[in-house]
Amino acid sequence: MPAGPENTIEDIAGLAVGNAEDEAARTGVTVLLAEEPYICACDVRGGGPGTRETDALALTGLVEKADAIILSGGSVYGLAAADAVAAALGARGRGFALVGQPGVPNSPIVPAAILYDLANGGSKLWGAAPPYARLGAAALEAAGAPLRLGRSGAGFGATAGAHAGGLGSASWRLEDGSTVAALAAVNSFGSPYMPGTDRFWAAPFEIEAEFGGRGQEGAAAGFPADSKAGPPGRTSTTLGIIATDAALTKAQAERLAIMAQDGLARALRPAHGPTDGDVVFAVSTSRRPLPEPDILSLSRLGTVAGDVMARAVARGVYEAEPERS
């Protein structure tokens, strides 16, 4: 199946990504915005996650849609990016309201997840004024600008195992006309490369040399020597968003997020470990009906979602390699 025209998550009509970075601090923020609220769900697999509003996305929760999603560096400090985005969207009149009342603002739903880039060598001497609210507001304003991958947004200060990490994206157009696309900020404990090579674990899923056209030779099992074997806990995370224009319920979107997590395991070794904070959000813009039978169609979407997520991970690392960054 072909990738979409941009081979990014922006191939899903109505979605836009914004990035902002602080070069001195070696950190950044990524925002996924939509023209209107989208069905949203979440799956958390890492042992050390940092999140906001994920409980609200649970199947028993009141809300079904989100106004924006934030992926951020900065560990716990990065969650402040969502505060700024929520405030800005609220000022635009967006957000959830049970009953609209004059003088009572809506409540924008802005789920967020963070990765740990505090120990990457950038200056974090920000005292009581971390940059993440500013970066969140800047990323929101940048939504719709040409999408930058590699050392951009939440991937700006990321590392993948012992290598540079980054922001990656990929898409896939299905035969029924629907699209599945992924966005990933790769700061993984595990390595994206096969041992002793520059070949990606995700090589079997590559489309048109999107991450260098590197084959599968040299694959080997075992624990990779170029993982983050040394750092303390909670220093590693891959954050992802899987999006589709197929109409999904919140429960179906959660299943899509669960299946998309398999893409991290296809692209990184190891994945979902105790020091990772792996989180994948799933988004449905509901612009195309889900083909019947629903169960078979969802299974197909989920299988594609795992492959697309693996491609997004490898592409983010590839675009962040020193010769391209």
C-alpha positions as CSV (number, residue, x, y, z in Angstrom):
1,M,0.0,0.0,0.0
2,P,1.3,3.5,-0.7
3,A,2.1,6.2,1.8
4,G,0.1,9.3,1.7
5,P,1.2,12.3,-0.3
6,E,3.2,13.8,2.6
7,N,4.0,10.5,4.3
8,T,3.2,12.2,7.7
9,I,0.3,12.4,10.1
10,E,-0.8,15.6,8.3
11,D,-2.1,13.2,5.5
12,I,-5.1,12.9,7.8
13,A,-7.3,15.8,6.6
14,G,-7.9,18.3,9.3
15,L,-4.9,17.5,11.4
16,A,-1.9,19.9,11.9
17,V,1.3,19.6,13.8
18,G,3.2,22.4,15.5
19,N,6.8,22.3,16.9
20,A,8.8,24.6,19.1
21,E,12.2,24.2,20.6
22,D,14.6,25.7,23.1
23,E,18.0,25.2,21.7
24,A,19.9,26.2,24.9
25,A,17.9,23.7,27.0
26,R,17.9,21.1,24.2
27,T,14.2,20.4,24.6
28,G,11.0,21.0,22.8
29,V,7.2,20.5,22.4
30,T,5.0,19.1,19.7
31,V,1.3,19.8,19.4
32,L,-1.3,17.9,17.3
33,L,-4.2,20.2,16.6
34,A,-7.4,19.6,14.6
35,E,-10.0,21.8,12.9
36,E,-12.5,20.3,15.4
37,P,-12.3,18.0,18.4
38,Y,-11.4,14.3,17.6
39,I,-12.2,11.0,19.1
40,C,-9.2,10.2,21.4
41,A,-8.0,7.2,23.4
42,C,-4.7,6.2,25.0
43,D,-2.6,3.2,25.9
44,V,0.2,3.3,28.4
45,R,2.8,0.5,28.3
46,G,6.0,2.0,29.8
47,G,7.0,1.5,33.4
48,G,7.7,5.2,34.0
49,P,5.1,7.3,32.2
50,G,4.3,11.0,32.8
51,T,0.9,12.0,31.5
52,R,-2.0,14.4,31.8
53,E,-5.8,13.8,31.1
54,T,-5.3,10.1,30.3
55,D,-7.8,9.1,32.9
56,A,-10.3,11.3,31.2
57,L,-9.8,9.2,28.0
58,A,-10.7,6.0,29.8
59,L,-13.7,4.1,28.5
60,T,-15.7,5.0,31.6
61,G,-14.8,8.7,31.3
62,L,-17.2,11.5,30.4
63,V,-15.4,12.9,27.4
64,E,-14.8,11.2,24.1
65,K,-13.0,13.9,22.2
66,A,-9.8,15.9,22.6
67,D,-9.0,19.4,21.3
68,A,-5.2,18.9,21.1
69,I,-2.5,16.4,22.1
70,I,0.9,17.5,23.6
71,L,4.1,15.5,23.3
72,S,6.8,17.2,25.3
73,G,10.4,16.9,26.6
74,G,11.2,18.1,30.1
75,S,9.9,15.2,32.2
76,V,7.4,16.5,34.7
77,Y,8.1,20.1,33.8
78,G,7.0,19.5,30.2
79,L,3.4,18.9,31.3
80,A,3.1,22.7,31.7
81,A,3.0,22.9,27.9
82,A,-0.6,21.6,28.0
83,D,-1.6,24.3,30.4
84,A,-0.6,27.0,27.9
85,V,-2.3,25.2,25.0
86,A,-5.5,24.7,27.0
87,A,-5.6,28.4,28.0
88,A,-5.1,29.4,24.4
89,L,-7.7,27.1,23.0
90,G,-10.1,28.2,25.8
91,A,-9.6,31.8,24.7
92,R,-10.7,30.7,21.2
93,G,-13.9,29.3,22.6
94,R,-12.9,25.7,22.2
95,G,-13.5,23.0,24.8
96,F,-15.9,20.7,26.5
97,A,-19.1,22.1,28.3
98,L,-22.0,20.1,29.7
99,V,-24.2,23.1,29.6
100,G,-23.1,26.4,28.0
101,Q,-23.5,29.3,30.4
102,P,-22.6,33.0,29.8
103,G,-19.4,33.9,31.5
104,V,-18.4,30.3,32.1
105,P,-15.5,29.2,29.9
106,N,-15.3,25.9,28.1
107,S,-12.8,23.3,29.3
108,P,-10.4,22.3,26.5
109,I,-9.4,18.7,26.6
110,V,-5.6,18.5,26.1
111,P,-4.0,15.2,26.9
112,A,-0.3,15.2,27.2
113,A,2.7,12.9,27.7
114,I,6.3,13.7,28.4
115,L,9.7,12.2,27.8
116,Y,12.9,12.6,29.9
117,D,15.5,14.8,28.3
118,L,16.8,16.5,31.4
119,A,20.2,14.9,31.4
120,N,21.1,15.5,27.7
121,G,23.6,18.2,28.3
122,G,21.4,21.2,27.6
123,S,21.1,24.0,30.2
124,K,18.2,23.3,32.6
125,L,19.0,26.1,35.0
126,W,15.6,27.6,34.6
127,G,14.8,28.0,38.3
128,A,11.1,28.5,38.9
129,A,10.4,29.4,35.2
130,P,10.8,26.3,33.0
131,P,10.2,27.1,29.3
132,Y,7.4,24.6,28.6
133,A,4.4,26.9,28.8
134,R,6.1,29.2,26.4
135,L,7.1,26.3,24.1
136,G,3.5,24.9,24.2
137,A,2.1,28.3,23.2
138,A,4.7,28.6,20.4
139,A,4.0,25.1,19.1
140,L,0.3,25.8,19.0
141,E,0.9,28.9,16.9
142,A,3.2,26.9,14.6
143,A,0.5,24.3,13.9
144,G,0.1,24.1,10.1
145,A,3.6,25.2,9.3
146,P,5.7,22.7,7.2
147,L,6.3,19.7,9.4
148,R,9.9,19.3,10.5
149,L,11.1,15.8,11.5
150,G,14.3,14.6,13.3
151,R,15.6,17.1,15.8
152,S,12.3,19.0,16.1
153,G,9.7,19.6,18.7
154,A,9.5,16.9,21.4
155,G,12.3,15.0,19.6
156,F,14.7,17.9,19.7
157,G,16.8,16.7,22.7
158,A,15.8,13.0,22.5
159,T,18.1,10.0,22.3
160,A,17.3,6.5,21.0
161,G,19.5,4.1,22.9
162,A,23.0,5.3,22.5
163,H,22.1,7.3,19.4
164,A,20.3,10.5,18.5
165,G,16.5,10.3,18.8
166,G,14.0,12.5,17.1
167,L,10.5,13.2,15.8
168,G,9.2,10.9,13.1
169,S,6.0,10.5,11.1
170,A,4.6,8.2,8.4
171,S,1.3,7.3,6.8
172,W,-0.4,4.5,4.8
173,R,-3.3,4.8,2.4
174,L,-5.5,1.6,2.6
175,E,-7.4,0.1,-0.4
176,D,-10.7,1.3,1.0
177,G,-9.4,4.9,0.8
178,S,-8.9,5.5,4.5
179,T,-5.6,6.6,5.9
180,V,-3.6,5.6,9.0
181,A,-0.7,7.8,10.1
182,A,1.7,8.0,13.0
183,L,3.7,10.6,14.9
184,A,6.5,9.5,17.2
185,A,8.9,11.3,19.6
186,V,11.7,8.7,20.1
187,N,13.7,8.9,23.3
188,S,13.9,5.1,23.9
189,F,15.9,3.0,26.2
190,G,16.1,0.4,23.4
191,S,18.1,0.7,20.2
192,P,16.5,1.3,16.8
193,Y,19.4,-0.4,15.0
194,M,20.3,-4.0,14.5
195,P,23.4,-4.9,16.5
196,G,26.7,-3.5,15.0
197,T,25.0,-2.0,12.0
198,D,23.2,1.1,10.8
199,R,20.2,-1.0,9.7
200,F,16.9,-0.4,11.4
201,W,14.8,-3.1,13.2
202,A,11.9,-1.5,11.3
203,A,13.5,-2.2,7.9
204,P,10.8,-4.7,6.8
205,F,8.2,-2.0,6.9
206,E,10.0,0.7,5.0
207,I,8.4,2.4,2.0
208,E,10.4,4.1,-0.8
209,A,13.7,4.4,1.2
210,E,12.0,6.7,3.8
211,F,14.7,5.9,6.3
212,G,17.6,5.2,4.0
213,G,16.7,2.0,2.3
214,R,18.8,-0.1,4.6
215,G,18.2,-3.8,4.4
216,Q,17.8,-6.5,7.1
217,E,21.3,-8.1,6.9
218,G,23.0,-8.6,10.3
219,A,19.8,-9.1,12.4
220,A,20.5,-10.8,15.7
221,A,18.7,-11.5,18.9
222,G,19.7,-10.7,22.4
223,F,20.0,-7.6,24.5
224,P,21.6,-4.8,22.3
225,A,24.9,-3.3,23.5
226,D,23.8,0.1,22.3
227,S,20.8,0.5,24.5
228,K,20.8,3.0,27.4
229,A,22.3,0.5,29.7
230,G,23.8,3.1,32.0
231,P,21.3,5.9,32.8
232,P,19.0,5.8,35.9
233,G,15.4,4.9,35.7
234,R,12.7,7.1,34.0
235,T,15.1,8.5,31.5
236,S,13.7,6.8,28.4
237,T,10.4,7.1,26.6
238,T,8.8,6.8,23.2
239,L,5.6,8.9,22.7
240,G,3.3,8.2,19.8
241,I,0.1,9.3,18.2
242,I,-1.7,7.0,15.7
243,A,-4.4,8.7,13.7
244,T,-7.0,7.7,11.2
245,D,-9.8,9.3,9.2
246,A,-11.9,6.1,9.7
247,A,-14.8,6.6,12.1
248,L,-14.1,4.9,15.4
249,T,-15.8,4.8,18.8
250,K,-13.6,5.6,21.8
251,A,-13.4,1.9,22.5
252,Q,-12.2,1.1,19.0
253,A,-9.7,3.9,19.2
254,E,-8.3,2.4,22.4
255,R,-7.9,-0.9,20.6
256,L,-6.1,0.9,17.8
257,A,-3.7,2.5,20.3
258,I,-3.0,-0.9,21.9
259,M,-2.2,-2.4,18.5
260,A,-0.1,0.6,17.5
261,Q,2.1,-0.1,20.5
262,D,3.3,-3.2,18.7
263,G,5.1,-0.8,16.3
264,L,7.4,0.3,19.1
265,A,8.4,-3.3,19.7
266,R,8.9,-3.8,16.0
267,A,11.2,-0.8,15.8
268,L,13.0,-0.8,19.1
269,R,14.8,-3.4,21.2
270,P,13.8,-3.6,24.0
271,A,10.6,-1.7,24.3
272,H,8.0,-1.1,27.1
273,G,10.6,-1.7,29.8
274,P,10.6,-0.5,33.4
275,T,12.6,2.7,32.5
276,D,10.5,3.6,29.5
277,G,7.4,5.8,29.7
278,D,5.9,4.6,26.4
279,V,2.5,6.1,25.7
280,V,0.5,6.0,22.4
281,F,-2.6,8.1,21.8
282,A,-5.1,7.2,19.1
283,V,-7.1,9.8,17.2
284,S,-10.0,9.4,14.8
285,T,-11.3,12.3,12.8
286,S,-14.3,10.2,11.7
287,R,-14.4,11.6,8.2
288,R,-14.8,8.2,6.6
289,P,-17.1,5.3,7.7
290,L,-15.4,2.2,9.0
291,P,-16.0,-0.5,6.5
292,E,-18.0,-3.5,7.6
293,P,-17.6,-5.9,9.2
294,D,-16.2,-3.6,12.0
295,I,-14.2,-6.3,13.7
296,L,-12.3,-7.2,10.5
297,S,-11.8,-3.6,9.5
298,L,-10.5,-2.7,13.0
299,S,-8.1,-5.6,12.9
300,R,-6.8,-4.4,9.5
301,L,-6.4,-0.8,10.8
302,G,-4.6,-2.0,13.9
303,T,-2.2,-4.2,12.0
304,V,-1.4,-1.3,9.7
305,A,-1.1,1.0,12.7
306,G,1.7,-1.1,14.2
307,D,3.6,-1.0,10.9
308,V,3.2,2.7,10.4
309,M,4.3,3.4,14.0
310,A,7.4,1.3,13.4
311,R,8.1,3.4,10.3
312,A,7.6,6.7,12.2
313,V,10.1,5.6,14.9
314,A,12.8,4.7,12.4
315,R,12.2,7.8,10.3
316,G,12.5,10.0,13.4
317,V,15.8,8.5,14.2
318,Y,17.0,8.5,10.6
319,E,16.2,12.2,10.2
320,A,18.0,13.0,13.5
321,E,21.2,11.2,12.5
322,P,24.2,13.7,12.7
323,E,24.7,13.9,8.9
324,R,21.1,15.0,8.4
325,S,20.5,17.1,11.5
